[in-house]
Amino acid sequence: QVQLAESGGDSVQAGGSLRLSCAVSGTINVACLVWFRQTPGKQREGVAVIDTVQGRPQYADSVMGRFTISQHNTENTLFLYMNSLKPSDTAMYYCAADRRRGFCNSDAWTSYTAKYTSWGRGTQVTVSA
């Protein structure tokens, strides 16, 4: 069983930056680490994913060029660096993990949103205009 705990969410003004962290424990055979976000009444949206085998990141079009996903293997921590934040980035952000590499080694990675087996409780990001 993998446990995840997010932190770093805050309220910022548009144009600002944040760094989200996700502490990952019980990491045996985790192949995919992903950041999702969700706002009330909307479907969960994939933001960024990293294939831990190849270290290859992928991003949603909405955050491409502004967000960076990275993993610190020694500390078992997943990060999401968020720059040039917009009010549309306001959401609860979750990290998730799964052993099935097929979830993150193709362009269809966002279609596996509901299938990840291990989730954190989320951290709130609020961006004001």
Contact map, one row per residue, 1 for C-alpha under 8 A:
111000000000000000000000010000000000000000000000000000000000000000000000000000000000000000000000000000000000000000000100000000000
111100000000000000000001111100000000000000000000000000000000000000000000000000000000000000000000100000000000000000000100000000000
111110000000000000000001110000000000000000000000000000000000000000000000000000000000000000000000000000000000000000000111000000000
011111000000000000000111100000000000000000000000000000000000000000000000000000000000000000000011000000000000000000000111100000000
001111100000000000000111000000000000000000000000000000000000000000000000000000000000000000000010000000000000000000000001110000000
000111110000000000011110000000000000000000000000000000000000000000000000000000000000000000000110000000000000000000000001111000000
000011111000000000011100000000000000000000000000000000000000000000000000000000000000000000000000000000000000000000000000011000000
000001111100000001111000000000000000000000000000000000000000000000000000000000000000000000000000000000000000000000000000001000000
000000111110000001110000000000000000000000000000000000000000000000000000000000000000000000001000000000000000000000000000001111000
000000011111000001000000000000000000000000000000000000000000000000000000000000000000000000000000000000000000000000000000000111000
000000001111100000000000000000000000000000000000000000000000000000000000000000000000000000000000000000000000000000000000000011110
000000000111110110000000000000000000000000000000000000000000000000000000000000000000000000000000000000000000000000000000000011110
000000000011111100000000000000000000000000000000000000000000000000000000000000000000100000000000000000000000000000000000000000111
000000000001111100000000000000000000000000000000000000000000000000000000000000000001111000000000000000000000000000000000000000111
000000000000111110000000000000000000000000000000000000000000000000000000000000000011110000000000000000000000000000000000000000000
000000000001111111000000000000000000000000000000000000000000000000000000000000000011100000000000000000000000000000000000000000000
000000000001001111100000000000000000000000000000000000000000000000000000000000001111100000000000000000000000000000000000000000000
000000011100000111110000000000000000000000000000000000000000000000000000000000001110000000000000000000000000000000000000000000000
000000011000000011111000000000000000000000000000000000000000000000000000000000111100000000000000000000000000000000000000000000000
000001111000000001111100000000000000000000000000000000000000000000000000000000111100000000000000000000000000000000000000000000000
000001110000000000111110000000000000000000000000000000000000000000000000000011110000000000000000000000000000000000000000000000000
000111100000000000011111000000000000000000000000000000000000000000000000000011100000000000000010000000000000000000000000000000000
000111000000000000001111100000000000000000000000000000000000000000000000000111000000000000000000000000000000000000000000000000000
011110000000000000000111111000000000000000000000000000000000000000000000000111000000000000000000000000000000000000000000000000000
011100000000000000000011111000000000000000000000000000000000000000000000000100000000000000000000000000000000000000000000000000000
111000000000000000000001111100000000000000000000000000000000000000000000000000000000000000000000000000000000000000000000000000000
010000000000000000000001111111000000000000000000000000000000000000000000000100000000000000000000000000000000000000000000000000000
010000000000000000000000011111000000000000000000000000000000000000000000000000000000000000000000000000000000000000000000000000000
000000000000000000000000001111100000000000000000000000000000000000000000000000000000000000000000001000000000000000000000000000000
000000000000000000000000001111111000000000000000000100000000000000000000000000000000000000000000111100000000000000000000000000000
000000000000000000000000000011111000000000000000001110000000000000000000000000000000000000000000111110010000000000000000000000000
000000000000000000000000000001111100000000000000111100000000000000000000000000000000000000000000111110110000000000000000000000000
000000000000000000000000000001111110000000000000111100000000000000000000000001000000000000000011110000000000000000000000000000000
000000000000000000000000000000011111000000000111110000000000000000000000000000000000000000000011100000000000000000000000000000000
000000000000000000000000000000001111100000000111100000000000000000000000000000010000000000001111000000000000000000000000000000000
000000000000000000000000000000000111110000011111000000000000000000000000000000000000000000001111000000000000000010000000000000000
000000000000000000000000000000000011111000011110000000000000000000000000000000000000000000111100000000000000000000000000000000000
000000000000000000000000000000000001111101111000000000000000000000000000000000000000000000111000000000000000000000000000000000000
000000000000000000000000000000000000111111110000000000000000000000000000000000000000000001110000000000000000000000000000000000000
000000000000000000000000000000000000011111000000000000000000000000000000000000000000000000000000000000000000000000000000000000000
000000000000000000000000000000000000001111100000000000000000000000000000000000000000000000000000000000000000000000000000000000000
000000000000000000000000000000000000011111110000000000000000000000000000000000000000000000000000000000000000000000000000000000000
000000000000000000000000000000000000011011111000000000000000000000000000000000000000000000000000000000000000000000000000000000000
000000000000000000000000000000000001111001111100000000000000000000000000000000000000000000000000000000000000000010000000000000000
000000000000000000000000000000000001110000111110000000000000000000000000000000000000000000000000000000000000010010000000000000000
000000000000000000000000000000000111100000011111100000000001000000000000000000000000000000000000000000000000010010000000000000000
000000000000000000000000000000000111100000001111100000000011001000000000000000000000000000000000000000000000000000000000000000000
000000000000000000000000000000000111000000000111110000001111000000011000000000000000000000000000000000000000000000000000000000000
000000000000000000000000000000011110000000000111111000001110000000001000000000000000000000000000000000010000100000000000000000000
000000000000000000000000000000011100000000000001111100111100000000001100000000000000000000000000000000010000000000000000000000000
000000000000000000000000000000111000000000000000111111111000000000000000000000000000000000000000000010011000000000000000000000000
000000000000000000000000000001111000000000000000011111110000000000000000000000000000000000000000000000000000000000000000000000000
000000000000000000000000000000100000000000000000001111110000000000000000000000000000000000000000000000000000000000000000000000000
000000000000000000000000000000000000000000000000001111110000000000000000000000000000000000000000000000000000000000000000000000000
000000000000000000000000000000000000000000000000011111111000000000000000000000000000000000000000000000000000000000000000000000000
000000000000000000000000000000000000000000000000011111111100000000000000000000000000000000000000000000000000000000000000000000000
000000000000000000000000000000000000000000000001111000111110000000001100000000000000000000000000000000000000000000000000000000000
000000000000000000000000000000000000000000000001110000011111000000000000000000000000000000000000000000000000000000000000000000000
000000000000000000000000000000000000000000000011100000001111101100100000000000000000000000000000000000000000000000000000000000000
000000000000000000000000000000000000000000000111000000000111111100000000000000000000000000000000000000000000000000000000000000000
000000000000000000000000000000000000000000000000000000000011111100000000000000000000000000000000000000000000000000000000000000000
000000000000000000000000000000000000000000000000000000000001111100000000000000000000000000000000000000000000000000000000000000000
000000000000000000000000000000000000000000000010000000000011111111100000000000000000000000000000000000000000000000000000000000000
000000000000000000000000000000000000000000000000000000000011111111100000000000000000000000000000000000000000000000000000000000000
000000000000000000000000000000000000000000000000000000000000001111110000000000000000000000000000000000000000000000000000000000000
000000000000000000000000000000000000000000000000000000000000001111110000000000000111100000000000000000000000000000000000000000000
000000000000000000000000000000000000000000000000000000000010001111111000000000011110000000000000000000000000000000000000000000000
000000000000000000000000000000000000000000000001000000000000000011111100000000111100000000000000000000000000000000000000000000000
000000000000000000000000000000000000000000000001110000001000000000111110000001111000000000000000000000000000000000000000000000000
000000000000000000000000000000000000000000000000010000001000000000011111000001110000000000000000000000000000000000000000000000000
000000000000000000000000000000000000000000000000000000000000000000001111100111100000000000000000000000000000000000000000000000000
000000000000000000000000000000000000000000000000000000000000000000000111111111100000000000000000000000000000000000000000000000000
000000000000000000000000000000000000000000000000000000000000000000000011111110000000000000000000000000000000000000000000000000000
000000000000000000000000000000000000000000000000000000000000000000000001111110000000000000000000000000000000000000000000000000000
000000000000000000000000000000000000000000000000000000000000000000000001111110000000000000000000000000000000000000000000000000000
000000000000000000000011101000000000000000000000000000000000000000000011111111000000000000000000000000000000000000000000000000000
000000000000000000001111000000000000000000000000000000000000000000000011111111100000000000000000000000000000000000000000000000000
000000000000000000001111000000001000000000000000000000000000000000001111000111110000000000000000000000000000000000000000000000000
000000000000000000111100000000000000000000000000000000000000000000011111000011111000000000000000000000000000000000000000000000000
000000000000000000111000000000000010000000000000000000000000000000111100000001111100000000000000000000000000000000000000000000000
000000000000000011110000000000000000000000000000000000000000000000111000000000111110000000000000000000000000000000000000000000000
000000000000000011110000000000000000000000000000000000000000000001110000000000011111100000000000000000000000000000000000000000000
000000000000001111000000000000000000000000000000000000000000000001100000000000001111100000000000000000000000000000000000000000000
000000000000011110000000000000000000000000000000000000000000000001000000000000000111110000000000000000000000000000000000000000000
000000000000111110000000000000000000000000000000000000000000000001000000000000000111111010000000000000000000000000000000000000100
000000000000011000000000000000000000000000000000000000000000000000000000000000000001111111000000000000000000000000000000000000111
000000000000010000000000000000000000000000000000000000000000000000000000000000000000111111000000000000000000000000000000000001111
000000000000000000000000000000000000000000000000000000000000000000000000000000000000011111000000000000000000000000000000000000100
000000000000000000000000000000000000000000000000000000000000000000000000000000000000111111100000000000000000000000000000000011100
000000000000000000000000000000000000001000000000000000000000000000000000000000000000011111110000000000000000000000000000000111100
000000000000000000000000000000000000111000000000000000000000000000000000000000000000000011111000000000000000000000000000000111000
000000000000000000000000000000000000111000000000000000000000000000000000000000000000000001111100000000000000000000000000011110000
000000001000000000000000000000000011110000000000000000000000000000000000000000000000000000111110000000000000000000000000011110000
000001000000000000000000000000000011100000000000000000000000000000000000000000000000000000011111000000000000000000000011111000000
000111000000000000000100000000001111000000000000000000000000000000000000000000000000000000001111100000000000000000000011010000000
000100000000000000000000000000001111000000000000000000000000000000000000000000000000000000000111110000000000000000011111000000000
010000000000000000000000000001111100000000000000000000000000000000000000000000000000000000000011111000000000000000011110000000000
000000000000000000000000000001111000000000000000000000000000000000000000000000000000000000000001111110100000000000011100000000000
000000000000000000000000000011110000000000000000000000000000000000000000000000000000000000000000111110000000000000000000000000000
000000000000000000000000000001110000000000000000000000000000000000000000000000000000000000000000011111100000000000000000000000000
000000000000000000000000000000110000000000000000001000000000000000000000000000000000000000000000011111111000000000000000000000000
000000000000000000000000000000000000000000000000000000000000000000000000000000000000000000000000000111111100000000000000000000000
000000000000000000000000000000010000000000000000000000000000000000000000000000000000000000000000010111111101100100000000000000000
000000000000000000000000000000110000000000000000111000000000000000000000000000000000000000000000000011111111100000000000000000000
000000000000000000000000000000000000000000000000001000000000000000000000000000000000000000000000000011111110100000000000000000000
000000000000000000000000000000000000000000000000000000000000000000000000000000000000000000000000000001111111100000000000000000000
000000000000000000000000000000000000000000000000000000000000000000000000000000000000000000000000000000011111110000000000000000000
000000000000000000000000000000000000000000000000000000000000000000000000000000000000000000000000000000110111111100000000000000000
000000000000000000000000000000000000000000000000100000000000000000000000000000000000000000000000000000111111111110000000000000000
000000000000000000000000000000000000000000001100000000000000000000000000000000000000000000000000000000000011111110000000000000000
000000000000000000000000000000000000000000000000000000000000000000000000000000000000000000000000000000000001111111000000000000000
000000000000000000000000000000000000000000000000000000000000000000000000000000000000000000000000000000100001111111110000000000000
000000000000000000000000000000000001000000011100000000000000000000000000000000000000000000000000000000000000111111110000000000000
000000000000000000000000000000000000000000000000000000000000000000000000000000000000000000000000000000000000001111110000000000000
000000000000000000000000000000000000000000000000000000000000000000000000000000000000000000000000000000000000000111111000000000000
000000000000000000000000000000000000000000000000000000000000000000000000000000000000000000000001110000000000000111111110000000000
000000000000000000000000000000000000000000000000000000000000000000000000000000000000000000000001110000000000000000111110000000000
111100000000000000000000000000000000000000000000000000000000000000000000000000000000000000000001110000000000000000011111000000000
001100000000000000000000000000000000000000000000000000000000000000000000000000000000000000000111100000000000000000011111100000000
001111000000000000000000000000000000000000000000000000000000000000000000000000000000000000000111000000000000000000000111110000000
000111000000000000000000000000000000000000000000000000000000000000000000000000000000000000000100000000000000000000000011111000000
000011100000000000000000000000000000000000000000000000000000000000000000000000000000000000011110000000000000000000000001111100000
000001111000000000000000000000000000000000000000000000000000000000000000000000000000000000011100000000000000000000000000111110000
000000001100000000000000000000000000000000000000000000000000000000000000000000000000000001111000000000000000000000000000011111000
000000001111000000000000000000000000000000000000000000000000000000000000000000000000000011111000000000000000000000000000001111100
000000001111000000000000000000000000000000000000000000000000000000000000000000000000001011100000000000000000000000000000000111110
000000000011110000000000000000000000000000000000000000000000000000000000000000000000111111000000000000000000000000000000000011111
000000000011110000000000000000000000000000000000000000000000000000000000000000000000011000000000000000000000000000000000000001111
000000000000110000000000000000000000000000000000000000000000000000000000000000000000011000000000000000000000000000000000000000111
